[in-house]
Amino acid sequence: MPECARTDLILALADNLSAEDVQLVRPFLRLAELATPTATDAELLADAWESLESLFALIDGEAGR
């Protein structure tokens, strides 16, 4: 499969995501795919969302200081 094709396919099938959500999660999904290429699509999407949530938690924690 060409580079990023799997990422784009996963995002295309996630029809409940807004355009903004797609742009936000795409790099995290790509990183998850590079880290674990044998993971299922659902696992990759879960990893991407977890990474994104961790980033926001870190930002919120820094803002609260």
N, CA, C and O atoms as a CHARMM CRD file, in Angstrom:
* protein
*
  260
    1    1 MET  N      0.84800  -1.17600   0.00000 PROA 1      0.00000
    2    1 MET  CA     0.00000   0.00000   0.00000 PROA 1      0.00000
    3    1 MET  C      0.89600   1.24200   0.00000 PROA 1      0.00000
    4    1 MET  O      1.85400   1.30100   0.77000 PROA 1      0.00000
    5    2 PRO  N      0.60700   2.22900  -0.84100 PROA 2      0.00000
    6    2 PRO  CA     1.44300   3.42600  -0.88100 PROA 2      0.00000
    7    2 PRO  C      1.45900   4.15600   0.46200 PROA 2      0.00000
    8    2 PRO  O      0.54800   4.02200   1.27900 PROA 2      0.00000
    9    3 GLU  N      2.52100   4.92900   0.65800 PROA 3      0.00000
   10    3 GLU  CA     2.66200   5.67500   1.91000 PROA 3      0.00000
   11    3 GLU  C      1.42600   6.53200   2.16800 PROA 3      0.00000
   12    3 GLU  O      0.94000   7.21700   1.26700 PROA 3      0.00000
   13    4 CYS  N      0.93400   6.49400   3.36400 PROA 4      0.00000
   14    4 CYS  CA    -0.23200   7.25600   3.84400 PROA 4      0.00000
   15    4 CYS  C     -1.57200   6.75600   3.30200 PROA 4      0.00000
   16    4 CYS  O     -2.61600   7.26400   3.70900 PROA 4      0.00000
   17    5 ALA  N     -1.57200   5.78800   2.40700 PROA 5      0.00000
   18    5 ALA  CA    -2.83900   5.31600   1.85100 PROA 5      0.00000
   19    5 ALA  C     -3.72000   4.70100   2.92900 PROA 5      0.00000
   20    5 ALA  O     -4.93300   4.91200   2.93800 PROA 5      0.00000
   21    6 ARG  N     -3.11500   3.94300   3.83300 PROA 6      0.00000
   22    6 ARG  CA    -3.90300   3.32200   4.90700 PROA 6      0.00000
   23    6 ARG  C     -4.46200   4.38700   5.83600 PROA 6      0.00000
   24    6 ARG  O     -5.62500   4.31300   6.23300 PROA 6      0.00000
   25    7 THR  N     -3.65800   5.36900   6.18400 PROA 7      0.00000
   26    7 THR  CA    -4.12000   6.46800   7.02700 PROA 7      0.00000
   27    7 THR  C     -5.30800   7.17200   6.37800 PROA 7      0.00000
   28    7 THR  O     -6.32000   7.42300   7.03400 PROA 7      0.00000
   29    8 ASP  N     -5.18600   7.48800   5.10000 PROA 8      0.00000
   30    8 ASP  CA    -6.26700   8.17700   4.39300 PROA 8      0.00000
   31    8 ASP  C     -7.52400   7.31700   4.31600 PROA 8      0.00000
   32    8 ASP  O     -8.63600   7.83200   4.43200 PROA 8      0.00000
   33    9 LEU  N     -7.35400   6.00900   4.12200 PROA 9      0.00000
   34    9 LEU  CA    -8.50500   5.10700   4.06600 PROA 9      0.00000
   35    9 LEU  C     -9.21900   5.05000   5.41200 PROA 9      0.00000
   36    9 LEU  O    -10.44700   5.11200   5.46500 PROA 9      0.00000
   37   10 ILE  N     -8.46800   4.93500   6.48700 PROA 10     0.00000
   38   10 ILE  CA    -9.06700   4.89400   7.82500 PROA 10     0.00000
   39   10 ILE  C     -9.86400   6.17400   8.07600 PROA 10     0.00000
   40   10 ILE  O    -10.99300   6.12300   8.56100 PROA 10     0.00000
   41   11 LEU  N     -9.27400   7.31100   7.74500 PROA 11     0.00000
   42   11 LEU  CA    -9.96300   8.58800   7.97000 PROA 11     0.00000
   43   11 LEU  C    -11.17600   8.73700   7.06800 PROA 11     0.00000
   44   11 LEU  O    -12.17600   9.32700   7.47700 PROA 11     0.00000
   45   12 ALA  N    -11.11200   8.22400   5.86800 PROA 12     0.00000
   46   12 ALA  CA   -12.25900   8.29200   4.96300 PROA 12     0.00000
   47   12 ALA  C    -13.41900   7.44900   5.48000 PROA 12     0.00000
   48   12 ALA  O    -14.58300   7.80700   5.30500 PROA 12     0.00000
   49   13 LEU  N    -13.09500   6.33200   6.11400 PROA 13     0.00000
   50   13 LEU  CA   -14.14400   5.45600   6.64300 PROA 13     0.00000
   51   13 LEU  C    -14.73000   5.96800   7.96000 PROA 13     0.00000
   52   13 LEU  O    -15.81600   5.54900   8.35900 PROA 13     0.00000
   53   14 ALA  N    -14.02400   6.86000   8.62700 PROA 14     0.00000
   54   14 ALA  CA   -14.50300   7.42600   9.88900 PROA 14     0.00000
   55   14 ALA  C    -15.39500   8.62700   9.56200 PROA 14     0.00000
   56   14 ALA  O    -15.00700   9.77700   9.76600 PROA 14     0.00000
   57   15 ASP  N    -16.58500   8.34000   9.05600 PROA 15     0.00000
   58   15 ASP  CA   -17.45900   9.39200   8.54900 PROA 15     0.00000
   59   15 ASP  C    -18.05000  10.29800   9.62400 PROA 15     0.00000
   60   15 ASP  O    -18.69100  11.29800   9.29900 PROA 15     0.00000
   61   16 ASN  N    -17.84400   9.96500  10.90200 PROA 16     0.00000
   62   16 ASN  CA   -18.36700  10.81600  11.96000 PROA 16     0.00000
   63   16 ASN  C    -17.37900  11.91500  12.35300 PROA 16     0.00000
   64   16 ASN  O    -17.66500  12.71000  13.24900 PROA 16     0.00000
   65   17 LEU  N    -16.21600  11.96800  11.69000 PROA 17     0.00000
   66   17 LEU  CA   -15.22500  12.99400  11.99700 PROA 17     0.00000
   67   17 LEU  C    -15.46100  14.23200  11.13600 PROA 17     0.00000
   68   17 LEU  O    -15.75000  14.12900   9.94300 PROA 17     0.00000
   69   18 SER  N    -15.33700  15.38200  11.74600 PROA 18     0.00000
   70   18 SER  CA   -15.43500  16.62800  10.98500 PROA 18     0.00000
   71   18 SER  C    -14.13100  16.83600  10.22000 PROA 18     0.00000
   72   18 SER  O    -13.14100  16.14800  10.47100 PROA 18     0.00000
   73   19 ALA  N    -14.13200  17.76900   9.30400 PROA 19     0.00000
   74   19 ALA  CA   -12.91500  18.07800   8.54700 PROA 19     0.00000
   75   19 ALA  C    -11.79400  18.52700   9.48300 PROA 19     0.00000
   76   19 ALA  O    -10.62700  18.20300   9.26700 PROA 19     0.00000
   77   20 GLU  N    -12.16000  19.27400  10.52000 PROA 20     0.00000
   78   20 GLU  CA   -11.16400  19.73300  11.48700 PROA 20     0.00000
   79   20 GLU  C    -10.58600  18.55600  12.27300 PROA 20     0.00000
   80   20 GLU  O     -9.38300  18.51100  12.53000 PROA 20     0.00000
   81   21 ASP  N    -11.44100  17.60400  12.65500 PROA 21     0.00000
   82   21 ASP  CA   -10.98300  16.41800  13.37400 PROA 21     0.00000
   83   21 ASP  C    -10.00800  15.60800  12.51300 PROA 21     0.00000
   84   21 ASP  O     -8.98900  15.12400  13.00600 PROA 21     0.00000
   85   22 VAL  N    -10.32500  15.47000  11.24600 PROA 22     0.00000
   86   22 VAL  CA    -9.46700  14.71600  10.33100 PROA 22     0.00000
   87   22 VAL  C     -8.08900  15.36100  10.25100 PROA 22     0.00000
   88   22 VAL  O     -7.07300  14.67000  10.32100 PROA 22     0.00000
   89   23 GLN  N     -8.05400  16.68000  10.10500 PROA 23     0.00000
   90   23 GLN  CA    -6.77200  17.37500  10.02300 PROA 23     0.00000
   91   23 GLN  C     -5.98400  17.25400  11.31400 PROA 23     0.00000
   92   23 GLN  O     -4.75600  17.18600  11.29300 PROA 23     0.00000
   93   24 LEU  N     -6.67600  17.22700  12.41900 PROA 24     0.00000
   94   24 LEU  CA    -6.02700  17.13100  13.72300 PROA 24     0.00000
   95   24 LEU  C     -5.47100  15.73400  13.99000 PROA 24     0.00000
   96   24 LEU  O     -4.36300  15.60000  14.51000 PROA 24     0.00000
   97   25 VAL  N     -6.21300  14.71400  13.64800 PROA 25     0.00000
   98   25 VAL  CA    -5.81700  13.34900  13.98600 PROA 25     0.00000
   99   25 VAL  C     -4.88600  12.71200  12.94600 PROA 25     0.00000
  100   25 VAL  O     -4.17600  11.75900  13.26600 PROA 25     0.00000
  101   26 ARG  N     -4.87900  13.21900  11.71500 PROA 26     0.00000
  102   26 ARG  CA    -4.08500  12.60000  10.64200 PROA 26     0.00000
  103   26 ARG  C     -2.61400  12.38200  11.02700 PROA 26     0.00000
  104   26 ARG  O     -2.12700  11.26400  10.86200 PROA 26     0.00000
  105   27 PRO  N     -1.87900  13.38700  11.53100 PROA 27     0.00000
  106   27 PRO  CA    -0.46700  13.12600  11.85500 PROA 27     0.00000
  107   27 PRO  C     -0.28000  12.10500  12.98300 PROA 27     0.00000
  108   27 PRO  O      0.68600  11.34300  12.97400 PROA 27     0.00000
  109   28 PHE  N     -1.18800  12.08900  13.93600 PROA 28     0.00000
  110   28 PHE  CA    -1.10100  11.12100  15.03500 PROA 28     0.00000
  111   28 PHE  C     -1.39000   9.71100  14.53000 PROA 28     0.00000
  112   28 PHE  O     -0.76500   8.74400  14.96500 PROA 28     0.00000
  113   29 LEU  N     -2.33100   9.60800  13.61900 PROA 29     0.00000
  114   29 LEU  CA    -2.65100   8.31300  13.03000 PROA 29     0.00000
  115   29 LEU  C     -1.48400   7.80600  12.19700 PROA 29     0.00000
  116   29 LEU  O     -1.16000   6.61900  12.23500 PROA 29     0.00000
  117   30 ARG  N     -0.86700   8.68100  11.46200 PROA 30     0.00000
  118   30 ARG  CA     0.29300   8.29500  10.64100 PROA 30     0.00000
  119   30 ARG  C      1.44500   7.81900  11.52800 PROA 30     0.00000
  120   30 ARG  O      2.10200   6.82700  11.21300 PROA 30     0.00000
  121   31 LEU  N      1.68800   8.51800  12.63000 PROA 31     0.00000
  122   31 LEU  CA     2.74300   8.09700  13.55700 PROA 31     0.00000
  123   31 LEU  C      2.43000   6.73500  14.16800 PROA 31     0.00000
  124   31 LEU  O      3.32100   5.90000  14.32400 PROA 31     0.00000
  125   32 ALA  N      1.17000   6.51700  14.51200 PROA 32     0.00000
  126   32 ALA  CA     0.76800   5.21800  15.06200 PROA 32     0.00000
  127   32 ALA  C      0.98200   4.11800  14.02800 PROA 32     0.00000
  128   32 ALA  O      1.42500   3.01900  14.36100 PROA 32     0.00000
  129   33 GLU  N      0.66700   4.42000  12.78000 PROA 33     0.00000
  130   33 GLU  CA     0.85300   3.44400  11.71100 PROA 33     0.00000
  131   33 GLU  C      2.33600   3.12500  11.51300 PROA 33     0.00000
  132   33 GLU  O      2.69800   1.96600  11.30900 PROA 33     0.00000
  133   34 LEU  N      3.18300   4.13200  11.57100 PROA 34     0.00000
  134   34 LEU  CA     4.62000   3.90600  11.42100 PROA 34     0.00000
  135   34 LEU  C      5.18300   3.10000  12.58600 PROA 34     0.00000
  136   34 LEU  O      6.06700   2.26300  12.40100 PROA 34     0.00000
  137   35 ALA  N      4.66400   3.35600  13.79200 PROA 35     0.00000
  138   35 ALA  CA     5.16400   2.66600  14.98200 PROA 35     0.00000
  139   35 ALA  C      4.72200   1.20600  15.03800 PROA 35     0.00000
  140   35 ALA  O      5.48400   0.33700  15.46200 PROA 35     0.00000
  141   36 THR  N      3.49200   0.94100  14.60800 PROA 36     0.00000
  142   36 THR  CA     2.96300  -0.42700  14.67600 PROA 36     0.00000
  143   36 THR  C      2.20600  -0.75700  13.38300 PROA 36     0.00000
  144   36 THR  O      0.97500  -0.76100  13.37300 PROA 36     0.00000
  145   37 PRO  N      2.92500  -1.02900  12.31000 PROA 37     0.00000
  146   37 PRO  CA     2.26700  -1.25700  11.01600 PROA 37     0.00000
  147   37 PRO  C      1.37000  -2.49000  10.96100 PROA 37     0.00000
  148   37 PRO  O      0.54100  -2.61000  10.05900 PROA 37     0.00000
  149   38 THR  N      1.52600  -3.40600  11.91400 PROA 38     0.00000
  150   38 THR  CA     0.69100  -4.61400  11.89100 PROA 38     0.00000
  151   38 THR  C     -0.57700  -4.46400  12.72900 PROA 38     0.00000
  152   38 THR  O     -1.38800  -5.38800  12.78500 PROA 38     0.00000
  153   39 ALA  N     -0.75800  -3.33400  13.36900 PROA 39     0.00000
  154   39 ALA  CA    -1.95600  -3.10800  14.18300 PROA 39     0.00000
  155   39 ALA  C     -3.19200  -3.01400  13.29000 PROA 39     0.00000
  156   39 ALA  O     -3.10700  -2.67000  12.11100 PROA 39     0.00000
  157   40 THR  N     -4.33000  -3.32600  13.88100 PROA 40     0.00000
  158   40 THR  CA    -5.58600  -3.17900  13.13800 PROA 40     0.00000
  159   40 THR  C     -5.91200  -1.70200  12.98200 PROA 40     0.00000
  160   40 THR  O     -5.35600  -0.85100  13.67600 PROA 40     0.00000
  161   41 ASP  N     -6.81700  -1.41400  12.06500 PROA 41     0.00000
  162   41 ASP  CA    -7.22500  -0.01800  11.86200 PROA 41     0.00000
  163   41 ASP  C     -7.79600   0.57300  13.14300 PROA 41     0.00000
  164   41 ASP  O     -7.50600   1.71900  13.48800 PROA 41     0.00000
  165   42 ALA  N     -8.60600  -0.21000  13.84400 PROA 42     0.00000
  166   42 ALA  CA    -9.20500   0.26700  15.08900 PROA 42     0.00000
  167   42 ALA  C     -8.13000   0.56200  16.13500 PROA 42     0.00000
  168   42 ALA  O     -8.22600   1.55200  16.86100 PROA 42     0.00000
  169   43 GLU  N     -7.11300  -0.28600  16.21300 PROA 43     0.00000
  170   43 GLU  CA    -6.02200  -0.05400  17.17000 PROA 43     0.00000
  171   43 GLU  C     -5.24100   1.20100  16.82000 PROA 43     0.00000
  172   43 GLU  O     -4.85700   1.97000  17.70200 PROA 43     0.00000
  173   44 LEU  N     -5.00600   1.40600  15.53200 PROA 44     0.00000
  174   44 LEU  CA    -4.29000   2.61500  15.10800 PROA 44     0.00000
  175   44 LEU  C     -5.08000   3.87300  15.45300 PROA 44     0.00000
  176   44 LEU  O     -4.52400   4.85000  15.95600 PROA 44     0.00000
  177   45 LEU  N     -6.36700   3.84000  15.18000 PROA 45     0.00000
  178   45 LEU  CA    -7.19600   5.00100  15.48800 PROA 45     0.00000
  179   45 LEU  C     -7.25000   5.24500  16.98600 PROA 45     0.00000
  180   45 LEU  O     -7.19700   6.39300  17.42600 PROA 45     0.00000
  181   46 ALA  N     -7.35500   4.18900  17.77000 PROA 46     0.00000
  182   46 ALA  CA    -7.36400   4.33100  19.23200 PROA 46     0.00000
  183   46 ALA  C     -6.03800   4.90400  19.72700 PROA 46     0.00000
  184   46 ALA  O     -6.02700   5.77200  20.59900 PROA 46     0.00000
  185   47 ASP  N     -4.93000   4.43000  19.18400 PROA 47     0.00000
  186   47 ASP  CA    -3.61700   4.95800  19.57300 PROA 47     0.00000
  187   47 ASP  C     -3.48700   6.43300  19.21500 PROA 47     0.00000
  188   47 ASP  O     -2.95800   7.22600  19.99300 PROA 47     0.00000
  189   48 ALA  N     -3.97100   6.79000  18.03900 PROA 48     0.00000
  190   48 ALA  CA    -3.90100   8.18500  17.60500 PROA 48     0.00000
  191   48 ALA  C     -4.71300   9.08400  18.52800 PROA 48     0.00000
  192   48 ALA  O     -4.23900  10.14400  18.93800 PROA 48     0.00000
  193   49 TRP  N     -5.94500   8.66500  18.85800 PROA 49     0.00000
  194   49 TRP  CA    -6.78800   9.46700  19.75300 PROA 49     0.00000
  195   49 TRP  C     -6.17000   9.57900  21.14000 PROA 49     0.00000
  196   49 TRP  O     -6.22900  10.63600  21.76800 PROA 49     0.00000
  197   50 GLU  N     -5.57100   8.47700  21.62300 PROA 50     0.00000
  198   50 GLU  CA    -4.93700   8.49200  22.94400 PROA 50     0.00000
  199   50 GLU  C     -3.75800   9.47800  22.96400 PROA 50     0.00000
  200   50 GLU  O     -3.58000  10.22200  23.92700 PROA 50     0.00000
  201   51 SER  N     -2.97200   9.47200  21.90600 PROA 51     0.00000
  202   51 SER  CA    -1.84900  10.40900  21.81700 PROA 51     0.00000
  203   51 SER  C     -2.33900  11.84900  21.77300 PROA 51     0.00000
  204   51 SER  O     -1.76500  12.73200  22.41000 PROA 51     0.00000
  205   52 LEU  N     -3.38500  12.07200  21.03100 PROA 52     0.00000
  206   52 LEU  CA    -3.95200  13.41600  20.92900 PROA 52     0.00000
  207   52 LEU  C     -4.51600  13.88600  22.26800 PROA 52     0.00000
  208   52 LEU  O     -4.31600  15.03400  22.66500 PROA 52     0.00000
  209   53 GLU  N     -5.21600  13.00000  22.95300 PROA 53     0.00000
  210   53 GLU  CA    -5.75300  13.34300  24.27500 PROA 53     0.00000
  211   53 GLU  C     -4.63000  13.61200  25.27000 PROA 53     0.00000
  212   53 GLU  O     -4.74800  14.50700  26.10700 PROA 53     0.00000
  213   54 SER  N     -3.55000  12.85400  25.18900 PROA 54     0.00000
  214   54 SER  CA    -2.40100  13.07600  26.07000 PROA 54     0.00000
  215   54 SER  C     -1.78000  14.44500  25.81300 PROA 54     0.00000
  216   54 SER  O     -1.38200  15.14400  26.74500 PROA 54     0.00000
  217   55 LEU  N     -1.70500  14.81200  24.55200 PROA 55     0.00000
  218   55 LEU  CA    -1.16900  16.12600  24.20600 PROA 55     0.00000
  219   55 LEU  C     -2.02300  17.23500  24.80300 PROA 55     0.00000
  220   55 LEU  O     -1.49600  18.18000  25.39000 PROA 55     0.00000
  221   56 PHE  N     -3.34100  17.12300  24.65500 PROA 56     0.00000
  222   56 PHE  CA    -4.22300  18.14300  25.21700 PROA 56     0.00000
  223   56 PHE  C     -4.17000  18.17300  26.74500 PROA 56     0.00000
  224   56 PHE  O     -4.25500  19.24200  27.35000 PROA 56     0.00000
  225   57 ALA  N     -4.03100  17.01500  27.36100 PROA 57     0.00000
  226   57 ALA  CA    -3.91400  16.96000  28.82200 PROA 57     0.00000
  227   57 ALA  C     -2.63700  17.66500  29.26500 PROA 57     0.00000
  228   57 ALA  O     -2.63900  18.38900  30.26100 PROA 57     0.00000
  229   58 LEU  N     -1.55900  17.46000  28.53600 PROA 58     0.00000
  230   58 LEU  CA    -0.29500  18.12700  28.84500 PROA 58     0.00000
  231   58 LEU  C     -0.44500  19.63500  28.67500 PROA 58     0.00000
  232   58 LEU  O      0.01800  20.40300  29.51900 PROA 58     0.00000
  233   59 ILE  N     -1.07600  20.05600  27.60900 PROA 59     0.00000
  234   59 ILE  CA    -1.29200  21.48500  27.37700 PROA 59     0.00000
  235   59 ILE  C     -2.15000  22.08100  28.49300 PROA 59     0.00000
  236   59 ILE  O     -1.83700  23.14900  29.01900 PROA 59     0.00000
  237   60 ASP  N     -3.23400  21.38500  28.85300 PROA 60     0.00000
  238   60 ASP  CA    -4.10000  21.86400  29.92700 PROA 60     0.00000
  239   60 ASP  C     -3.34000  21.95100  31.24800 PROA 60     0.00000
  240   60 ASP  O     -3.52600  22.89700  32.01300 PROA 60     0.00000
  241   61 GLY  N     -2.48900  20.97100  31.51200 PROA 61     0.00000
  242   61 GLY  CA    -1.69300  20.96800  32.74600 PROA 61     0.00000
  243   61 GLY  C     -0.72500  22.12600  32.78300 PROA 61     0.00000
  244   61 GLY  O     -0.53000  22.73700  33.83300 PROA 61     0.00000
  245   62 GLU  N     -0.12600  22.43300  31.67500 PROA 62     0.00000
  246   62 GLU  CA     0.82100  23.55500  31.60800 PROA 62     0.00000
  247   62 GLU  C      0.08700  24.88100  31.74400 PROA 62     0.00000
  248   62 GLU  O      0.60600  25.81800  32.35000 PROA 62     0.00000
  249   63 ALA  N     -1.10300  24.96600  31.19100 PROA 63     0.00000
  250   63 ALA  CA    -1.88100  26.20400  31.26100 PROA 63     0.00000
  251   63 ALA  C     -2.35900  26.46800  32.68200 PROA 63     0.00000
  252   63 ALA  O     -2.56400  27.61600  33.07600 PROA 63     0.00000
  253   64 GLY  N     -2.53600  25.38900  33.45000 PROA 64     0.00000
  254   64 GLY  CA    -3.03100  25.53500  34.81500 PROA 64     0.00000
  255   64 GLY  C     -1.97300  25.96200  35.81000 PROA 64     0.00000
  256   64 GLY  O     -2.29100  26.21600  36.97100 PROA 64     0.00000
  257   65 ARG  N     -0.74200  26.04600  35.39300 PROA 65     0.00000
  258   65 ARG  CA     0.33700  26.42300  36.30600 PROA 65     0.00000
  259   65 ARG  C      0.41000  27.89900  36.52800 PROA 65     0.00000
  260   65 ARG  O      1.26900  28.36900  37.27500 PROA 65     0.00000
